[in-house]
């Protein structure tokens, strides 16, 4: 009496909508861009602006702790027209704070709303939080995957990935650089392996099992 081999459990998506995947399609990797790409710039600028706010508050309100050698100099500078320099600096700092917080919010929404994925049959880009746009490149149309890393990005283990493609209809995501991809060479090898697996006419569930891409 023969028994059939147990079927391999599918990797369920955590970032993509599960209904986007076909029953016979294996999810090889899904990721957002690394936070190291989106957030350090706005956070550094925000800290600088908060320092300006601290100085302005200390010069405007006596109950706010003074900044040594800075608060007194602003107080001695007097007025610009009829307005104290400290109040002008405070208004300027608050405006900058609001702008930087908006910049940080935009960066967060862009990071949270964009998901990159590769499956046994497609390369996928999902955008949006409430409403979602779903773009794809069939593996059969992939012509190459390029990775670019600066020295700093190599140390931090992320980079830009460009999937070159031919054909397709509608909005094309081919030849578009995807920035801040964690472990970009792993992403590159998964796409290349999927392309080679399709060329060999091997099912995604067979060749993908146990596939463990190595780093560069």
SVG drawing of the C-alpha trace seen along z (x, -y; Angstrom):
<svg xmlns="http://www.w3.org/2000/svg" viewBox="-8 -98 41 100">
<polyline fill="none" stroke="black" stroke-width="0.4" points="0.0,0.0 1.6,-3.2 1.5,-6.4 1.9,-9.9 4.7,-12.1 3.5,-14.9 3.1,-18.2 5.5,-21.0 4.0,-23.8 3.8,-27.0 5.5,-30.2 2.6,-32.5 3.2,-36.2 3.3,-38.7 3.5,-41.9 1.8,-41.0 -1.9,-40.1 -2.1,-36.3 -4.8,-36.5 -2.3,-38.0 -0.4,-34.6 -1.6,-31.7 -2.1,-28.3 1.0,-26.9 3.1,-30.0 5.9,-29.9 6.9,-33.1 10.7,-33.2 11.2,-36.6 9.2,-39.7 10.7,-42.8 10.3,-46.5 13.2,-48.9 15.6,-49.1 14.8,-51.8 18.5,-52.8 17.7,-54.2 14.6,-56.2 15.0,-57.5 18.5,-58.6 18.4,-61.9 15.1,-63.2 16.0,-62.2 19.4,-63.9 17.8,-67.1 15.1,-66.9 17.6,-66.7 19.4,-69.8 16.1,-71.7 15.1,-70.7 18.4,-72.1 17.5,-75.4 14.1,-75.3 15.8,-74.7 18.0,-77.7 15.0,-79.9 12.9,-78.8 15.7,-79.5 16.1,-83.0 12.3,-83.7 11.2,-82.2 13.2,-82.7 11.8,-79.4 13.4,-77.4 16.9,-76.2 19.6,-78.4 22.1,-77.1 25.5,-78.2 27.2,-80.9 24.4,-80.9 21.2,-82.1 23.0,-85.2 24.3,-86.1 20.9,-86.0 19.5,-88.2 22.2,-90.7 21.5,-90.8 18.3,-92.7 15.6,-93.2 15.1,-93.0 12.8,-96.0 10.3,-95.8 10.5,-92.0 13.0,-90.3 15.5,-88.1 14.6,-85.3 10.9,-85.3 11.9,-85.4 14.2,-82.4 11.5,-80.6 8.9,-81.0 11.6,-80.0 12.4,-76.9 8.8,-75.9 8.2,-76.2 11.2,-74.1 10.1,-71.5 6.7,-71.1 8.3,-70.8 10.8,-68.1 8.0,-66.2 6.0,-66.2 9.1,-65.0 9.5,-62.2 5.8,-61.3 6.1,-61.1 9.2,-58.9 7.4,-56.6 4.4,-56.3 6.6,-55.6 8.5,-52.9 5.4,-51.3 3.4,-51.3 6.0,-49.7 6.7,-46.0 9.1,-44.2 8.8,-40.5 10.0,-37.7 8.1,-34.4 8.7,-31.4 6.9,-33.1 6.9,-36.9 8.8,-39.9 6.3,-42.0 6.0,-45.6 3.1,-46.5 2.3,-50.1 -0.3,-51.6 -1.7,-51.2 -5.5,-51.5 -5.8,-51.4 -3.1,-49.3 -1.4,-49.2 0.1,-45.9 2.7,-45.8 4.6,-42.7 7.2,-41.4 6.7,-37.8 9.9,-35.8 9.8,-35.0 10.2,-38.7 13.2,-39.3 16.4,-40.0 18.7,-40.8 19.1,-42.1 21.6,-44.8 22.8,-45.7 24.4,-49.0 26.0,-49.5 28.1,-52.4 30.8,-51.7 28.5,-52.8 25.6,-50.7 27.8,-47.7 28.8,-48.0 25.1,-48.4 24.1,-45.5 21.6,-47.2 21.6,-48.6 19.7,-49.5 18.2,-46.7 17.2,-47.2 15.2,-44.5 15.6,-44.8 12.6,-43.5 11.1,-43.3 7.5,-43.3 4.6,-43.6 1.6,-45.8 0.3,-48.7 2.6,-50.3 6.0,-48.8 8.3,-48.5 11.1,-47.1 14.3,-49.1 13.2,-51.0 15.7,-51.3 14.5,-50.0 16.4,-51.7 17.3,-50.5 16.7,-46.8 18.2,-44.7 20.6,-42.0 20.3,-43.0 22.5,-40.2 20.2,-37.6 17.3,-39.3 19.3,-39.2 20.1,-35.5 16.5,-34.5 15.3,-36.3 18.1,-34.7 17.4,-31.2 13.7,-31.6 14.6,-32.6 16.9,-29.6 14.2,-27.3 11.7,-28.5 14.1,-28.0 14.7,-24.4 11.0,-23.8 11.2,-22.9 8.2,-23.6 8.7,-26.4 7.8,-24.1 10.6,-21.6 13.5,-23.8 12.7,-26.4 12.7,-23.9 15.8,-24.2 17.2,-27.0 19.4,-29.2 21.1,-32.0 24.4,-33.0 25.7,-36.6 28.3,-38.1"/>
</svg>
